[in-house]
Amino acid sequence: MPEVKLPFPRAYVEFSDPGDGETVYRCDLTWLTSRWTCIFGSGCQGIYADRPDDGCCTLGAHFADADDEKRVRRSVRRLTGEQWQYKKAAKKDGWVELEGPDTVAEGEEPARKTRVVDGACIFLNRPDFPAGGGCALHLLALQEGRSFVETKPDVCWQLPLRRQFRTVTRGDQTTYTEVTLGEYVREGWGAGGHDLDWYCTSNTEAHIGSQPVYLANRDELVELMGAGAYATLADLCAEFDQTPGTLLRHPATVRASATRR
């Protein structure tokens, strides 16, 4: 099924953070009420055609900051060989590497990221692993009865949600911080996004979730915006989701719904 083309009409809502009068959230209702869901292992074609079993884990994960890496390190210490296919490889050569020099701008320090082993992230268990294919850190969270927000790198648990910040100046010259929450579309990756052979958020195949994104991804949204702001968002999403019509719905969800009828 071809991807839906960008751009398409979207509905946004703005509201002040209940716990911070200097922050205004701008949220994409079209995305948050879509039925997108991760279909890794159930139809996901992977971002590269020659590595369909990798999902979006081929390139490894860049750490947001030192705290992100430290949190992941605490999880790594708890991983066993039964949970993690490449535990021995990590013990021998480490599980962090520096970004390649060809991707680093002049004058910048190379970013730290999870190491790539055998063509994909070191934490990606391959399909023939006894515990099954998929992220070892995700598996750890499931077996410990906790959210994967606590175990995986920030970029991994946030995708395909995208959070952006900007300072807005009002007419009276006061300012506030605008935080936009929405879909991490292919274009969000910059020029490199065109190199991806498949991308899930725009594909009908991935819009088959039993719940809208704002409910299915509650843990991630609470982590990104706090419980108070999420409660406000959830009410707004619920009202929008009950509004008749499809013009402002995610077209991939609309197509998927029509296909299943």
C-alpha positions as CSV (number, residue, x, y, z in Angstrom):
1,M,0.0,0.0,0.0
2,P,1.5,3.4,-1.0
3,E,2.2,6.0,1.7
4,V,-0.3,8.8,2.1
5,K,1.2,12.0,0.6
6,L,2.2,15.0,2.7
7,P,0.9,17.5,3.5
8,F,-2.7,16.8,4.3
9,P,-5.2,18.7,6.5
10,R,-4.6,18.4,10.2
11,A,-6.4,19.7,13.3
12,Y,-4.4,21.2,16.1
13,V,-5.4,22.3,19.6
14,E,-3.6,24.7,21.9
15,F,-3.8,24.9,25.7
16,S,-1.7,26.2,28.6
17,D,0.2,23.7,30.7
18,P,-1.9,23.4,33.9
19,G,1.3,23.3,35.9
20,D,3.3,26.0,34.1
21,G,1.8,29.2,32.9
22,E,4.8,29.9,30.6
23,T,4.2,26.8,28.5
24,V,1.6,26.3,25.8
25,Y,1.1,22.9,24.2
26,R,0.2,22.7,20.5
27,C,-1.0,19.2,19.8
28,D,-1.8,17.4,16.5
29,L,-5.3,15.9,17.0
30,T,-5.2,14.3,13.6
31,W,-2.2,12.2,14.6
32,L,-3.1,11.6,18.2
33,T,-6.5,10.2,17.4
34,S,-5.2,8.1,14.5
35,R,-5.1,4.3,14.8
36,W,-1.4,4.0,14.1
37,T,0.2,1.2,16.0
38,C,3.7,-0.4,15.9
39,I,3.5,-3.5,13.7
40,F,7.1,-4.8,14.3
41,G,7.1,-8.5,13.6
42,S,3.5,-8.3,12.2
43,G,3.9,-6.7,8.8
44,C,6.6,-4.1,9.4
45,Q,8.8,-3.9,6.3
46,G,11.7,-2.2,8.0
47,I,13.2,1.1,7.0
48,Y,15.5,-0.6,4.5
49,A,14.2,-3.2,2.1
50,D,17.2,-5.5,2.5
51,R,16.8,-5.7,6.3
52,P,13.0,-6.1,6.8
53,D,13.5,-7.8,10.2
54,D,15.2,-4.8,11.7
55,G,12.2,-2.5,11.8
56,C,13.6,0.9,12.6
57,C,16.6,-0.5,14.5
58,T,19.1,-0.8,11.7
59,L,21.1,2.4,12.4
60,G,21.3,2.2,16.2
61,A,20.0,4.9,18.6
62,H,21.5,8.3,19.4
63,F,21.4,9.3,23.0
64,A,19.6,12.6,23.8
65,D,22.1,13.5,26.5
66,A,24.3,12.0,29.3
67,D,21.2,11.3,31.5
68,D,19.6,9.3,28.7
69,E,22.7,7.1,28.3
70,K,23.0,6.7,32.1
71,R,19.4,5.5,32.4
72,V,19.9,2.9,29.6
73,R,23.2,1.8,31.3
74,R,21.2,0.9,34.4
75,S,18.9,-1.3,32.3
76,V,21.9,-2.9,30.5
77,R,23.3,-4.1,33.8
78,R,20.1,-6.1,34.4
79,L,20.0,-7.8,31.0
80,T,20.8,-11.5,31.0
81,G,22.1,-13.6,28.2
82,E,18.6,-15.2,27.8
83,Q,17.2,-11.7,27.2
84,W,20.0,-10.2,25.1
85,Q,21.5,-12.0,22.1
86,Y,24.6,-9.7,22.0
87,K,25.4,-9.6,25.7
88,K,28.8,-11.3,25.1
89,A,29.6,-8.9,22.2
90,A,28.8,-5.9,24.4
91,K,31.0,-7.3,27.2
92,K,33.9,-7.6,24.8
93,D,33.7,-4.4,22.8
94,G,31.1,-2.2,24.6
95,W,27.6,-1.2,23.5
96,V,28.2,2.5,22.8
97,E,30.0,4.0,19.7
98,L,30.6,7.4,18.3
99,E,28.8,8.6,15.2
100,G,30.8,8.2,12.0
101,P,33.0,11.1,11.0
102,D,31.1,11.5,7.6
103,T,28.0,12.6,9.5
104,V,29.6,15.1,11.9
105,A,29.7,18.8,11.0
106,E,32.9,20.6,11.2
107,G,33.6,21.8,14.7
108,E,31.1,19.5,16.3
109,E,31.7,16.5,18.6
110,P,30.6,13.1,17.3
111,A,27.3,12.0,19.0
112,R,27.2,8.9,21.2
113,K,24.9,6.1,20.1
114,T,24.2,2.4,20.5
115,R,26.7,0.3,18.7
116,V,25.8,-1.4,15.4
117,V,26.6,-5.1,15.3
118,D,26.0,-7.5,12.4
119,G,24.2,-4.7,10.5
120,A,21.8,-3.4,13.2
121,C,21.6,-2.1,16.8
122,I,23.3,-4.2,19.4
123,F,20.1,-4.4,21.4
124,L,18.1,-5.9,18.5
125,N,17.6,-9.6,19.1
126,R,17.4,-11.3,15.7
127,P,14.4,-13.5,14.7
128,D,16.2,-16.8,15.4
129,F,17.1,-15.8,19.0
130,P,15.3,-18.2,21.5
131,A,13.6,-15.3,23.3
132,G,12.3,-14.0,19.9
133,G,13.2,-11.0,17.7
134,G,13.0,-7.5,19.0
135,C,14.6,-5.0,21.3
136,A,16.3,-6.6,24.4
137,L,15.5,-3.5,26.4
138,H,11.9,-3.7,25.5
139,L,11.8,-7.3,26.5
140,L,13.4,-6.4,29.8
141,A,10.7,-3.9,30.5
142,L,7.9,-6.4,29.7
143,Q,9.5,-9.1,31.9
144,E,10.0,-6.6,34.8
145,G,6.5,-5.3,34.5
146,R,7.5,-1.8,33.8
147,S,7.1,0.7,30.9
148,F,9.7,0.6,28.2
149,V,10.0,4.4,28.7
150,E,12.2,3.4,31.7
151,T,14.5,1.1,29.8
152,K,15.0,2.2,26.2
153,P,16.9,5.3,24.8
154,D,14.7,8.4,24.5
155,V,14.6,8.4,20.7
156,C,13.4,4.8,20.7
157,W,10.4,5.2,23.1
158,Q,9.4,8.6,21.7
159,L,9.1,7.6,18.1
160,P,6.9,8.2,16.2
161,L,5.9,11.0,18.5
162,R,7.7,14.2,17.9
163,R,8.2,17.0,20.4
164,Q,9.4,20.4,19.3
165,F,10.1,23.7,21.2
166,R,10.0,27.3,20.1
167,T,9.8,30.7,21.9
168,V,6.7,32.7,20.9
169,T,6.4,36.5,21.4
170,R,2.9,37.8,22.1
171,G,1.6,41.1,20.9
172,D,2.4,42.7,24.3
173,Q,6.0,41.5,23.9
174,T,5.8,38.9,26.6
175,T,6.9,35.4,25.6
176,Y,6.0,31.8,26.2
177,T,7.4,28.4,25.3
178,E,5.4,26.6,22.6
179,V,5.7,22.8,22.8
180,T,4.4,21.0,19.7
181,L,3.5,17.3,20.0
182,G,2.7,15.4,16.8
183,E,3.6,12.9,14.2
184,Y,7.3,12.2,13.4
185,V,6.8,12.2,9.6
186,R,9.3,11.0,7.1
187,E,10.3,14.7,6.5
188,G,11.3,15.0,10.1
189,W,14.5,13.1,9.4
190,G,15.6,15.7,6.9
191,A,17.2,14.7,3.7
192,G,18.0,11.3,5.1
193,G,14.2,10.6,5.3
194,H,14.1,10.1,1.5
195,D,16.5,7.2,1.8
196,L,14.1,5.1,3.9
197,D,12.5,2.4,1.8
198,W,9.4,2.2,4.1
199,Y,8.0,4.4,6.8
200,C,5.2,3.3,9.1
201,T,3.3,6.5,10.1
202,S,2.1,7.2,6.6
203,N,1.3,3.6,5.7
204,T,-2.2,2.2,6.0
205,E,-0.8,-1.2,7.1
206,A,0.2,0.4,10.5
207,H,-3.1,2.2,11.1
208,I,-4.9,-0.8,12.6
209,G,-4.6,-0.1,16.3
210,S,-7.6,-0.9,18.6
211,Q,-7.0,2.4,20.4
212,P,-6.1,5.9,19.2
213,V,-2.5,7.0,19.7
214,Y,-3.3,9.2,22.6
215,L,-4.5,6.2,24.6
216,A,-2.2,3.5,23.3
217,N,0.9,5.7,23.9
218,R,-0.2,7.2,27.2
219,D,3.0,6.4,29.0
220,E,5.1,8.2,26.4
221,L,2.9,11.3,26.4
222,V,2.8,11.5,30.2
223,E,6.6,11.4,30.2
224,L,6.8,14.1,27.5
225,M,4.3,16.5,29.0
226,G,3.4,15.5,32.5
227,A,0.3,14.0,34.0
228,G,-1.7,17.2,34.3
229,A,-1.2,18.4,30.7
230,Y,-1.9,14.8,29.5
231,A,-5.2,14.8,31.3
232,T,-6.2,18.0,29.5
233,L,-5.0,16.5,26.1
234,A,-6.9,13.3,26.6
235,D,-10.2,15.1,27.2
236,L,-9.6,17.2,24.0
237,C,-8.7,14.1,22.0
238,A,-11.7,12.2,23.2
239,E,-14.0,15.0,22.1
240,F,-12.4,15.4,18.7
241,D,-12.4,11.6,18.2
242,Q,-16.2,11.6,18.7
243,T,-16.8,14.4,16.1
244,P,-18.3,13.0,12.9
245,G,-16.5,13.4,9.6
246,T,-13.2,12.4,8.0
247,L,-11.8,15.5,6.5
248,L,-9.4,16.1,9.5
249,R,-8.8,12.5,10.2
250,H,-5.4,10.9,9.4
251,P,-5.9,9.6,5.8
252,A,-4.0,6.4,6.5
253,T,-6.4,5.6,9.3
254,V,-9.4,6.5,7.0
255,R,-8.1,4.2,4.3
256,A,-7.4,1.3,6.7
257,S,-10.9,1.6,8.2
258,A,-12.4,1.5,4.7
259,T,-10.3,-1.5,3.8
260,R,-11.5,-3.5,6.8
261,R,-15.2,-2.9,6.1
